[in-house]
Amino acid sequence: MRLLVLGGTKFLGRATVDAALARGHDVTLFNRGQTNPELYPAVEKIRGDRTEDLSALGGSEWDAVLDMATFLPRAVRLSVEALRGVTRYVYISSVSAYAAHSTPEEQVEGAPVEELDDPGAEDLEHYGALKAVCESIVDGAFGDRALIVRPGLIVGPHDPTDRFTYWPRRIAAGGHVLAPGAPQDPVQFVDVRDLGDWIVRATENGLSGVYNATGEVMTFQEFLDKCLRVTGSEARLTWVPSDYLLGEGVEEWMGVPLWIASPGWQAANSVPVSKATAAGLTFRPLAETIADTLAWDAQRELPRAEGVGLSPEREQELLARA
Ligand SMILES: NC(=O)c1ccc[n+]([C@@H]2O[C@H](COP(=O)([O-])OP(=O)(O)OC[C@H]3O[C@@H](n4cnc5c(N)ncnc54)[C@H](OP(=O)(O)O)[C@@H]3O)[C@@H](O)[C@H]2O)c1
Protein backbone atom coordinates (compact mmCIF):
# COMPACT_ATOMS: atom_id res chain seq x y z
CA MET A 1 0.00 0.00 0.00
CA ARG A 2 0.95 3.63 -0.41
CA LEU A 3 0.59 5.00 3.13
CA LEU A 4 0.64 8.62 4.18
CA VAL A 5 1.56 8.99 7.84
CA LEU A 6 0.67 12.28 9.52
CA GLY A 7 3.38 12.40 12.20
CA GLY A 8 5.37 9.20 12.47
CA THR A 9 8.59 10.12 14.26
CA LYS A 10 8.07 10.10 18.01
CA PHE A 11 6.49 7.05 19.65
CA LEU A 12 3.38 5.31 18.29
CA GLY A 13 3.82 6.87 14.86
CA ARG A 14 7.40 5.69 14.83
CA ALA A 15 6.46 2.12 15.74
CA THR A 16 3.74 2.20 13.08
CA VAL A 17 6.18 3.42 10.42
CA ASP A 18 8.63 0.70 11.48
CA ALA A 19 5.86 -1.89 11.04
CA ALA A 20 4.73 -0.47 7.71
CA LEU A 21 8.27 -0.51 6.30
CA ALA A 22 8.89 -4.02 7.66
CA ARG A 23 5.73 -5.15 5.86
CA GLY A 24 6.93 -3.68 2.58
CA HIS A 25 4.65 -0.67 2.29
CA ASP A 26 5.50 2.54 0.51
CA VAL A 27 5.47 5.23 3.22
CA THR A 28 5.31 9.02 2.99
CA LEU A 29 5.71 11.10 6.16
CA PHE A 30 4.08 14.47 6.71
CA ASN A 31 5.34 16.48 9.68
CA ARG A 32 7.24 19.69 10.50
CA GLY A 33 10.66 18.05 10.59
CA GLN A 34 11.19 18.96 14.24
CA THR A 35 10.93 15.60 15.98
CA ASN A 36 13.72 13.13 15.15
CA PRO A 37 14.09 14.41 11.58
CA GLU A 38 17.06 12.08 11.03
CA LEU A 39 14.81 9.00 11.12
CA TYR A 40 13.94 7.12 7.94
CA PRO A 41 16.46 8.67 5.52
CA ALA A 42 15.11 6.59 2.63
CA VAL A 43 11.46 7.53 3.18
CA GLU A 44 9.72 10.35 1.32
CA LYS A 45 9.11 13.32 3.63
CA ILE A 46 6.75 16.19 3.06
CA ARG A 47 7.16 19.08 5.48
CA GLY A 48 4.39 21.24 6.82
CA ASP A 49 2.42 22.28 9.87
CA ARG A 50 -0.86 20.37 9.88
CA THR A 51 -2.59 23.04 11.93
CA GLU A 52 -2.02 25.59 9.19
CA ASP A 53 -1.58 24.32 5.68
CA LEU A 54 -1.62 20.92 4.04
CA SER A 55 -1.24 22.15 0.47
CA ALA A 56 2.22 20.54 0.30
CA LEU A 57 0.42 17.19 0.21
CA GLY A 58 -0.89 18.01 -3.24
CA GLY A 59 -3.15 15.29 -4.56
CA SER A 60 -4.43 12.21 -2.83
CA GLU A 61 -2.41 9.41 -4.29
CA TRP A 62 -2.39 7.30 -1.12
CA ASP A 63 -4.30 4.13 -0.31
CA ALA A 64 -4.58 5.18 3.32
CA VAL A 65 -3.72 8.03 5.64
CA LEU A 66 -2.62 7.14 9.16
CA ASP A 67 -3.36 10.15 11.35
CA MET A 68 -1.21 9.43 14.38
CA ALA A 69 -1.11 12.28 16.81
CA THR A 70 -3.55 15.10 17.15
CA PHE A 71 -6.46 15.93 19.39
CA LEU A 72 -7.24 19.22 17.66
CA PRO A 73 -10.49 19.18 15.67
CA ARG A 74 -9.30 22.01 13.41
CA ALA A 75 -6.23 19.96 12.41
CA VAL A 76 -8.40 16.95 11.62
CA ARG A 77 -10.86 19.10 9.65
CA LEU A 78 -7.96 20.37 7.52
CA SER A 79 -6.64 16.89 6.85
CA VAL A 80 -9.95 15.21 5.99
CA GLU A 81 -10.59 18.09 3.60
CA ALA A 82 -7.14 17.88 1.99
CA LEU A 83 -7.20 14.07 1.81
CA ARG A 84 -10.80 13.34 0.91
CA GLY A 85 -9.69 11.44 -2.21
CA VAL A 86 -7.67 8.94 -0.17
CA THR A 87 -9.32 5.52 0.07
CA ARG A 88 -9.05 5.00 3.81
CA TYR A 89 -8.54 7.22 6.88
CA VAL A 90 -7.14 5.77 10.11
CA TYR A 91 -7.40 8.03 13.13
CA ILE A 92 -5.64 7.33 16.42
CA SER A 93 -7.95 8.38 19.19
CA SER A 94 -7.91 7.21 22.84
CA VAL A 95 -9.98 5.33 25.39
CA SER A 96 -10.17 8.75 27.06
CA ALA A 97 -12.91 9.52 24.52
CA TYR A 98 -15.40 7.47 26.59
CA ALA A 99 -17.80 9.47 28.71
CA ALA A 100 -17.41 7.19 31.75
CA HIS A 101 -14.82 4.77 33.11
CA SER A 102 -16.35 3.14 36.15
CA THR A 103 -17.27 -0.14 34.44
CA PRO A 104 -15.86 -2.05 31.47
CA GLU A 105 -19.30 -1.78 29.78
CA GLU A 106 -18.99 2.00 29.73
CA GLN A 107 -15.87 1.55 27.62
CA VAL A 108 -17.12 -0.91 25.03
CA GLU A 109 -17.03 0.39 21.47
CA GLY A 110 -20.40 2.08 20.91
CA ALA A 111 -20.73 3.32 24.50
CA PRO A 112 -21.28 7.08 24.89
CA VAL A 113 -18.31 9.37 24.36
CA GLU A 114 -17.50 12.66 26.03
CA GLU A 115 -19.14 15.82 24.84
CA LEU A 116 -17.18 19.03 24.42
CA ASP A 117 -18.65 21.67 26.72
CA ASP A 118 -16.48 24.48 25.35
CA PRO A 119 -16.35 24.55 21.53
CA GLY A 120 -13.21 26.71 21.62
CA ALA A 121 -11.25 24.38 23.92
CA GLU A 122 -7.96 22.99 22.65
CA ASP A 123 -6.23 22.05 25.91
CA LEU A 124 -5.32 18.70 27.47
CA GLU A 125 -8.02 19.14 30.08
CA HIS A 126 -10.52 18.48 27.26
CA TYR A 127 -8.41 15.74 25.69
CA GLY A 128 -11.07 13.00 25.74
CA ALA A 129 -13.85 15.22 24.44
CA LEU A 130 -11.56 16.66 21.74
CA LYS A 131 -10.59 13.15 20.64
CA ALA A 132 -14.30 12.32 20.39
CA VAL A 133 -14.90 15.39 18.20
CA CYS A 134 -11.95 14.43 15.99
CA GLU A 135 -13.41 10.93 15.63
CA SER A 136 -16.75 12.32 14.53
CA ILE A 137 -15.08 14.55 11.91
CA VAL A 138 -13.26 11.54 10.45
CA ASP A 139 -16.39 9.42 10.61
CA GLY A 140 -18.47 12.13 8.95
CA ALA A 141 -16.01 12.50 6.08
CA PHE A 142 -14.99 8.87 5.51
CA GLY A 143 -17.85 6.78 6.96
CA ASP A 144 -17.16 3.08 6.43
CA ARG A 145 -13.75 3.95 5.00
CA ALA A 146 -12.66 5.20 8.43
CA LEU A 147 -10.90 3.19 11.13
CA ILE A 148 -10.89 4.75 14.60
CA VAL A 149 -8.37 3.24 17.01
CA ARG A 150 -8.76 3.93 20.73
CA PRO A 151 -5.55 2.97 22.54
CA GLY A 152 -5.18 2.71 26.27
CA LEU A 153 -1.78 3.29 27.87
CA ILE A 154 0.93 2.75 25.25
CA VAL A 155 4.30 1.56 26.54
CA GLY A 156 7.73 0.43 25.44
CA PRO A 157 10.90 1.88 23.87
CA HIS A 158 10.80 5.63 23.07
CA ASP A 159 7.87 6.27 25.42
CA PRO A 160 8.21 9.99 26.20
CA THR A 161 5.93 9.79 29.26
CA ASP A 162 7.93 7.40 31.49
CA ARG A 163 4.77 6.09 33.15
CA PHE A 164 5.35 2.41 32.45
CA THR A 165 9.13 2.86 32.34
CA TYR A 166 9.12 3.97 35.99
CA TRP A 167 8.26 0.47 37.19
CA PRO A 168 10.94 -1.69 35.52
CA ARG A 169 13.48 1.01 36.40
CA ARG A 170 12.31 1.25 40.01
CA ILE A 171 12.27 -2.51 40.53
CA ALA A 172 15.69 -2.88 38.91
CA ALA A 173 17.10 -0.31 41.34
CA GLY A 174 16.19 -2.61 44.25
CA GLY A 175 15.55 -1.75 47.88
CA HIS A 176 12.20 -1.12 49.48
CA VAL A 177 9.56 -0.37 46.85
CA LEU A 178 6.20 1.31 47.41
CA ALA A 179 3.59 -0.73 45.55
CA PRO A 180 0.32 1.23 45.28
CA GLY A 181 -3.15 0.07 46.29
CA ALA A 182 -3.88 -3.64 46.48
CA PRO A 183 -2.00 -6.48 44.76
CA GLN A 184 -5.17 -7.48 42.87
CA ASP A 185 -5.80 -4.02 41.38
CA PRO A 186 -5.86 -4.15 37.58
CA VAL A 187 -3.29 -2.68 35.24
CA GLN A 188 -3.53 -2.57 31.46
CA PHE A 189 -1.26 -1.33 28.69
CA VAL A 190 -0.16 -2.21 25.18
CA ASP A 191 3.36 -2.51 23.78
CA VAL A 192 3.79 0.25 21.20
CA ARG A 193 5.21 -2.23 18.69
CA ASP A 194 2.21 -4.57 18.98
CA LEU A 195 -0.11 -1.64 18.48
CA GLY A 196 1.85 -0.21 15.54
CA ASP A 197 1.94 -3.60 13.85
CA TRP A 198 -1.79 -4.10 14.32
CA ILE A 199 -2.62 -0.64 12.98
CA VAL A 200 -0.79 -1.51 9.78
CA ARG A 201 -2.40 -4.95 9.46
CA ALA A 202 -5.84 -3.54 10.23
CA THR A 203 -5.28 -0.97 7.48
CA GLU A 204 -4.20 -3.70 5.05
CA ASN A 205 -7.35 -5.63 5.91
CA GLY A 206 -9.59 -2.63 5.31
CA LEU A 207 -10.96 -2.68 8.86
CA SER A 208 -13.44 0.08 9.60
CA GLY A 209 -15.32 1.33 12.63
CA VAL A 210 -14.14 1.85 16.21
CA TYR A 211 -11.70 -0.45 18.03
CA ASN A 212 -10.32 -0.27 21.55
CA ALA A 213 -6.67 -1.20 21.32
CA THR A 214 -4.93 -1.95 24.57
CA GLY A 215 -3.55 -4.99 26.35
CA GLU A 216 -5.11 -7.75 28.42
CA VAL A 217 -5.91 -6.86 32.02
CA MET A 218 -3.45 -8.15 34.62
CA THR A 219 -3.02 -7.47 38.32
CA PHE A 220 -0.50 -4.97 39.64
CA GLN A 221 1.08 -7.88 41.52
CA GLU A 222 1.54 -9.90 38.32
CA PHE A 223 3.09 -6.89 36.65
CA LEU A 224 5.55 -6.13 39.44
CA ASP A 225 6.40 -9.83 39.91
CA LYS A 226 7.31 -9.96 36.23
CA CYS A 227 9.50 -6.86 36.66
CA LEU A 228 11.24 -8.65 39.56
CA ARG A 229 11.82 -11.78 37.50
CA VAL A 230 13.05 -9.99 34.38
CA THR A 231 15.45 -7.74 36.28
CA GLY A 232 16.58 -10.38 38.79
CA SER A 233 16.07 -7.70 41.42
CA GLU A 234 15.75 -8.47 45.11
CA ALA A 235 13.58 -5.42 45.68
CA ARG A 236 11.04 -5.80 48.48
CA LEU A 237 7.47 -4.64 47.80
CA THR A 238 5.18 -3.12 50.37
CA TRP A 239 1.58 -2.65 49.25
CA VAL A 240 0.35 0.71 50.49
CA PRO A 241 -3.44 1.22 50.54
CA SER A 242 -4.91 3.72 48.11
CA ASP A 243 -6.73 5.65 50.86
CA TYR A 244 -3.45 6.39 52.61
CA LEU A 245 -1.80 7.55 49.37
CA LEU A 246 -4.75 9.77 48.46
CA GLY A 247 -4.74 11.21 51.99
CA GLU A 248 -1.05 12.04 51.59
CA GLY A 249 -1.82 13.95 48.40
CA VAL A 250 -0.06 11.49 46.11
CA GLU A 251 -1.10 12.06 42.52
CA GLU A 252 -2.70 9.12 40.74
CA TRP A 253 -1.48 7.92 37.35
CA MET A 254 1.54 10.24 37.13
CA GLY A 255 2.73 10.62 40.76
CA VAL A 256 2.57 6.86 41.12
CA PRO A 257 2.38 5.64 37.54
CA LEU A 258 -0.46 3.34 36.48
CA TRP A 259 -2.14 3.65 39.89
CA ILE A 260 -5.79 4.78 39.73
CA ALA A 261 -8.02 4.99 42.79
CA SER A 262 -10.56 7.75 42.32
CA PRO A 263 -14.28 6.96 42.25
CA GLY A 264 -15.48 6.94 38.68
CA TRP A 265 -12.22 5.56 37.30
CA GLN A 266 -12.35 2.00 38.73
CA ALA A 267 -12.41 0.43 35.26
CA ALA A 268 -9.89 2.69 33.53
CA ASN A 269 -7.49 -0.27 33.59
CA SER A 270 -10.18 -2.77 32.55
CA VAL A 271 -11.06 -1.75 29.01
CA PRO A 272 -12.55 -4.53 26.85
CA VAL A 273 -10.31 -5.46 23.90
CA SER A 274 -12.04 -8.52 22.48
CA LYS A 275 -13.12 -6.71 19.32
CA ALA A 276 -9.52 -5.87 18.42
CA THR A 277 -8.10 -9.25 19.42
CA ALA A 278 -10.76 -10.90 17.22
CA ALA A 279 -9.47 -8.61 14.46
CA GLY A 280 -5.86 -9.68 14.89
CA LEU A 281 -4.38 -7.58 17.74
CA THR A 282 -1.76 -9.74 19.44
CA PHE A 283 0.54 -9.20 22.41
CA ARG A 284 4.18 -10.10 22.84
CA PRO A 285 5.28 -11.54 26.21
CA LEU A 286 5.36 -8.92 28.96
CA ALA A 287 8.94 -9.96 29.79
CA GLU A 288 10.01 -8.73 26.37
CA THR A 289 8.34 -5.34 26.83
CA ILE A 290 9.98 -4.92 30.24
CA ALA A 291 13.45 -5.98 29.04
CA ASP A 292 13.33 -3.83 25.89
CA THR A 293 12.04 -0.80 27.79
CA LEU A 294 14.87 -1.10 30.30
CA ALA A 295 17.44 -1.52 27.54
CA TRP A 296 16.12 1.57 25.81
CA ASP A 297 15.97 3.54 29.09
CA ALA A 298 19.63 2.77 29.78
CA GLN A 299 20.71 4.62 26.62
CA ARG A 300 17.68 6.82 26.06
CA GLU A 301 17.74 9.72 23.64
CA LEU A 302 15.06 11.58 25.60
CA PRO A 303 15.32 13.41 28.92
CA ARG A 304 13.32 11.78 31.69
CA ALA A 305 9.76 13.02 32.00
CA GLU A 306 9.27 15.43 34.89
CA GLY A 307 6.77 14.83 37.69
CA VAL A 308 6.39 11.13 36.91
CA GLY A 309 6.90 8.66 39.74
CA LEU A 310 8.00 9.12 43.33
CA SER A 311 11.41 10.51 44.19
CA PRO A 312 13.45 8.08 46.34
CA GLU A 313 13.07 10.40 49.34
CA ARG A 314 9.31 10.74 49.00
CA GLU A 315 8.86 7.02 48.50
CA GLN A 316 10.79 6.13 51.67
CA GLU A 317 8.99 8.86 53.63
CA LEU A 318 5.60 7.46 52.57
CA LEU A 319 6.69 3.92 53.37
CA ALA A 320 7.96 4.90 56.80
CA ARG A 321 4.60 6.42 57.75
CA ALA A 322 2.31 3.92 56.02
N1 LIG B 1 0.82 7.53 25.01
C1 LIG B 1 -0.29 6.94 25.36
O1 LIG B 1 -0.33 6.20 26.35
C2 LIG B 1 -1.55 7.15 24.54
C3 LIG B 1 -2.74 6.58 24.97
C4 LIG B 1 -3.89 6.72 24.17
C5 LIG B 1 -3.82 7.39 22.97
N2 LIG B 1 -2.64 7.93 22.58
C6 LIG B 1 -2.59 8.61 21.27
O2 LIG B 1 -1.56 7.96 20.52
C7 LIG B 1 -0.94 8.91 19.68
C8 LIG B 1 0.53 8.93 19.98
O3 LIG B 1 1.17 9.87 19.20
P1 LIG B 1 2.77 9.92 19.04
O4 LIG B 1 3.22 11.26 19.56
O5 LIG B 1 3.35 8.72 19.61
O6 LIG B 1 2.84 9.97 17.43
P2 LIG B 1 4.06 10.14 16.47
O7 LIG B 1 3.44 10.21 15.10
O8 LIG B 1 5.11 9.12 16.71
O9 LIG B 1 4.70 11.55 16.86
C9 LIG B 1 4.03 12.78 16.71
C10 LIG B 1 4.31 13.34 15.31
O10 LIG B 1 3.51 14.46 15.04
C11 LIG B 1 4.30 15.41 14.34
N3 LIG B 1 3.70 16.72 14.56
C12 LIG B 1 3.50 17.33 15.76
N4 LIG B 1 2.91 18.53 15.57
C13 LIG B 1 2.73 18.66 14.22
C14 LIG B 1 2.17 19.69 13.40
N5 LIG B 1 1.68 20.82 13.93
N6 LIG B 1 2.15 19.51 12.07
C15 LIG B 1 2.64 18.37 11.52
N7 LIG B 1 3.18 17.36 12.24
C16 LIG B 1 3.22 17.51 13.58
C17 LIG B 1 5.67 15.24 14.92
O11 LIG B 1 6.70 15.68 14.07
P3 LIG B 1 7.24 17.20 14.07
O12 LIG B 1 7.40 17.61 15.50
O13 LIG B 1 8.53 17.08 13.34
O14 LIG B 1 6.21 18.00 13.33
C18 LIG B 1 5.75 13.73 15.08
O15 LIG B 1 6.17 13.12 13.88
C19 LIG B 1 -1.64 10.23 19.92
O16 LIG B 1 -2.73 10.36 19.02
C20 LIG B 1 -2.19 10.08 21.34
O17 LIG B 1 -3.29 10.91 21.60
C21 LIG B 1 -1.52 7.84 23.34
The ligand as an ORCA input file, in Angstrom:
! r2SCAN-3c Opt
* xyz 0 1
  N       0.820      7.531     25.007
  C      -0.293      6.943     25.364
  O      -0.326      6.195     26.345
  C      -1.552      7.151     24.537
  C      -2.745      6.583     24.972
  C      -3.894      6.722     24.173
  C      -3.817      7.388     22.966
  N      -2.636      7.934     22.575
  C      -2.587      8.615     21.271
  O      -1.561      7.959     20.524
  C      -0.940      8.909     19.676
  C       0.527      8.933     19.980
  O       1.170      9.867     19.196
  P       2.769      9.923     19.037
  O       3.216     11.264     19.558
  O       3.352      8.715     19.607
  O       2.840      9.971     17.431
  P       4.058     10.137     16.465
  O       3.443     10.208     15.101
  O       5.107      9.116     16.710
  O       4.702     11.549     16.855
  C       4.034     12.781     16.713
  C       4.305     13.336     15.310
  O       3.512     14.464     15.039
  C       4.295     15.414     14.338
  N       3.696     16.721     14.559
  C       3.499     17.328     15.763
  N       2.909     18.534     15.568
  C       2.731     18.659     14.223
  C       2.175     19.689     13.404
  N       1.680     20.822     13.930
  N       2.150     19.512     12.065
  C       2.645     18.372     11.524
  N       3.179     17.365     12.235
  C       3.221     17.513     13.579
  C       5.673     15.244     14.925
  O       6.698     15.678     14.067
  P       7.241     17.203     14.069
  O       7.396     17.607     15.496
  O       8.532     17.084     13.340
  O       6.209     18.004     13.331
  C       5.747     13.734     15.080
  O       6.171     13.118     13.882
  C      -1.644     10.235     19.916
  O      -2.730     10.360     19.020
  C      -2.191     10.077     21.335
  O      -3.287     10.911     21.596
  C      -1.519      7.843     23.338
*
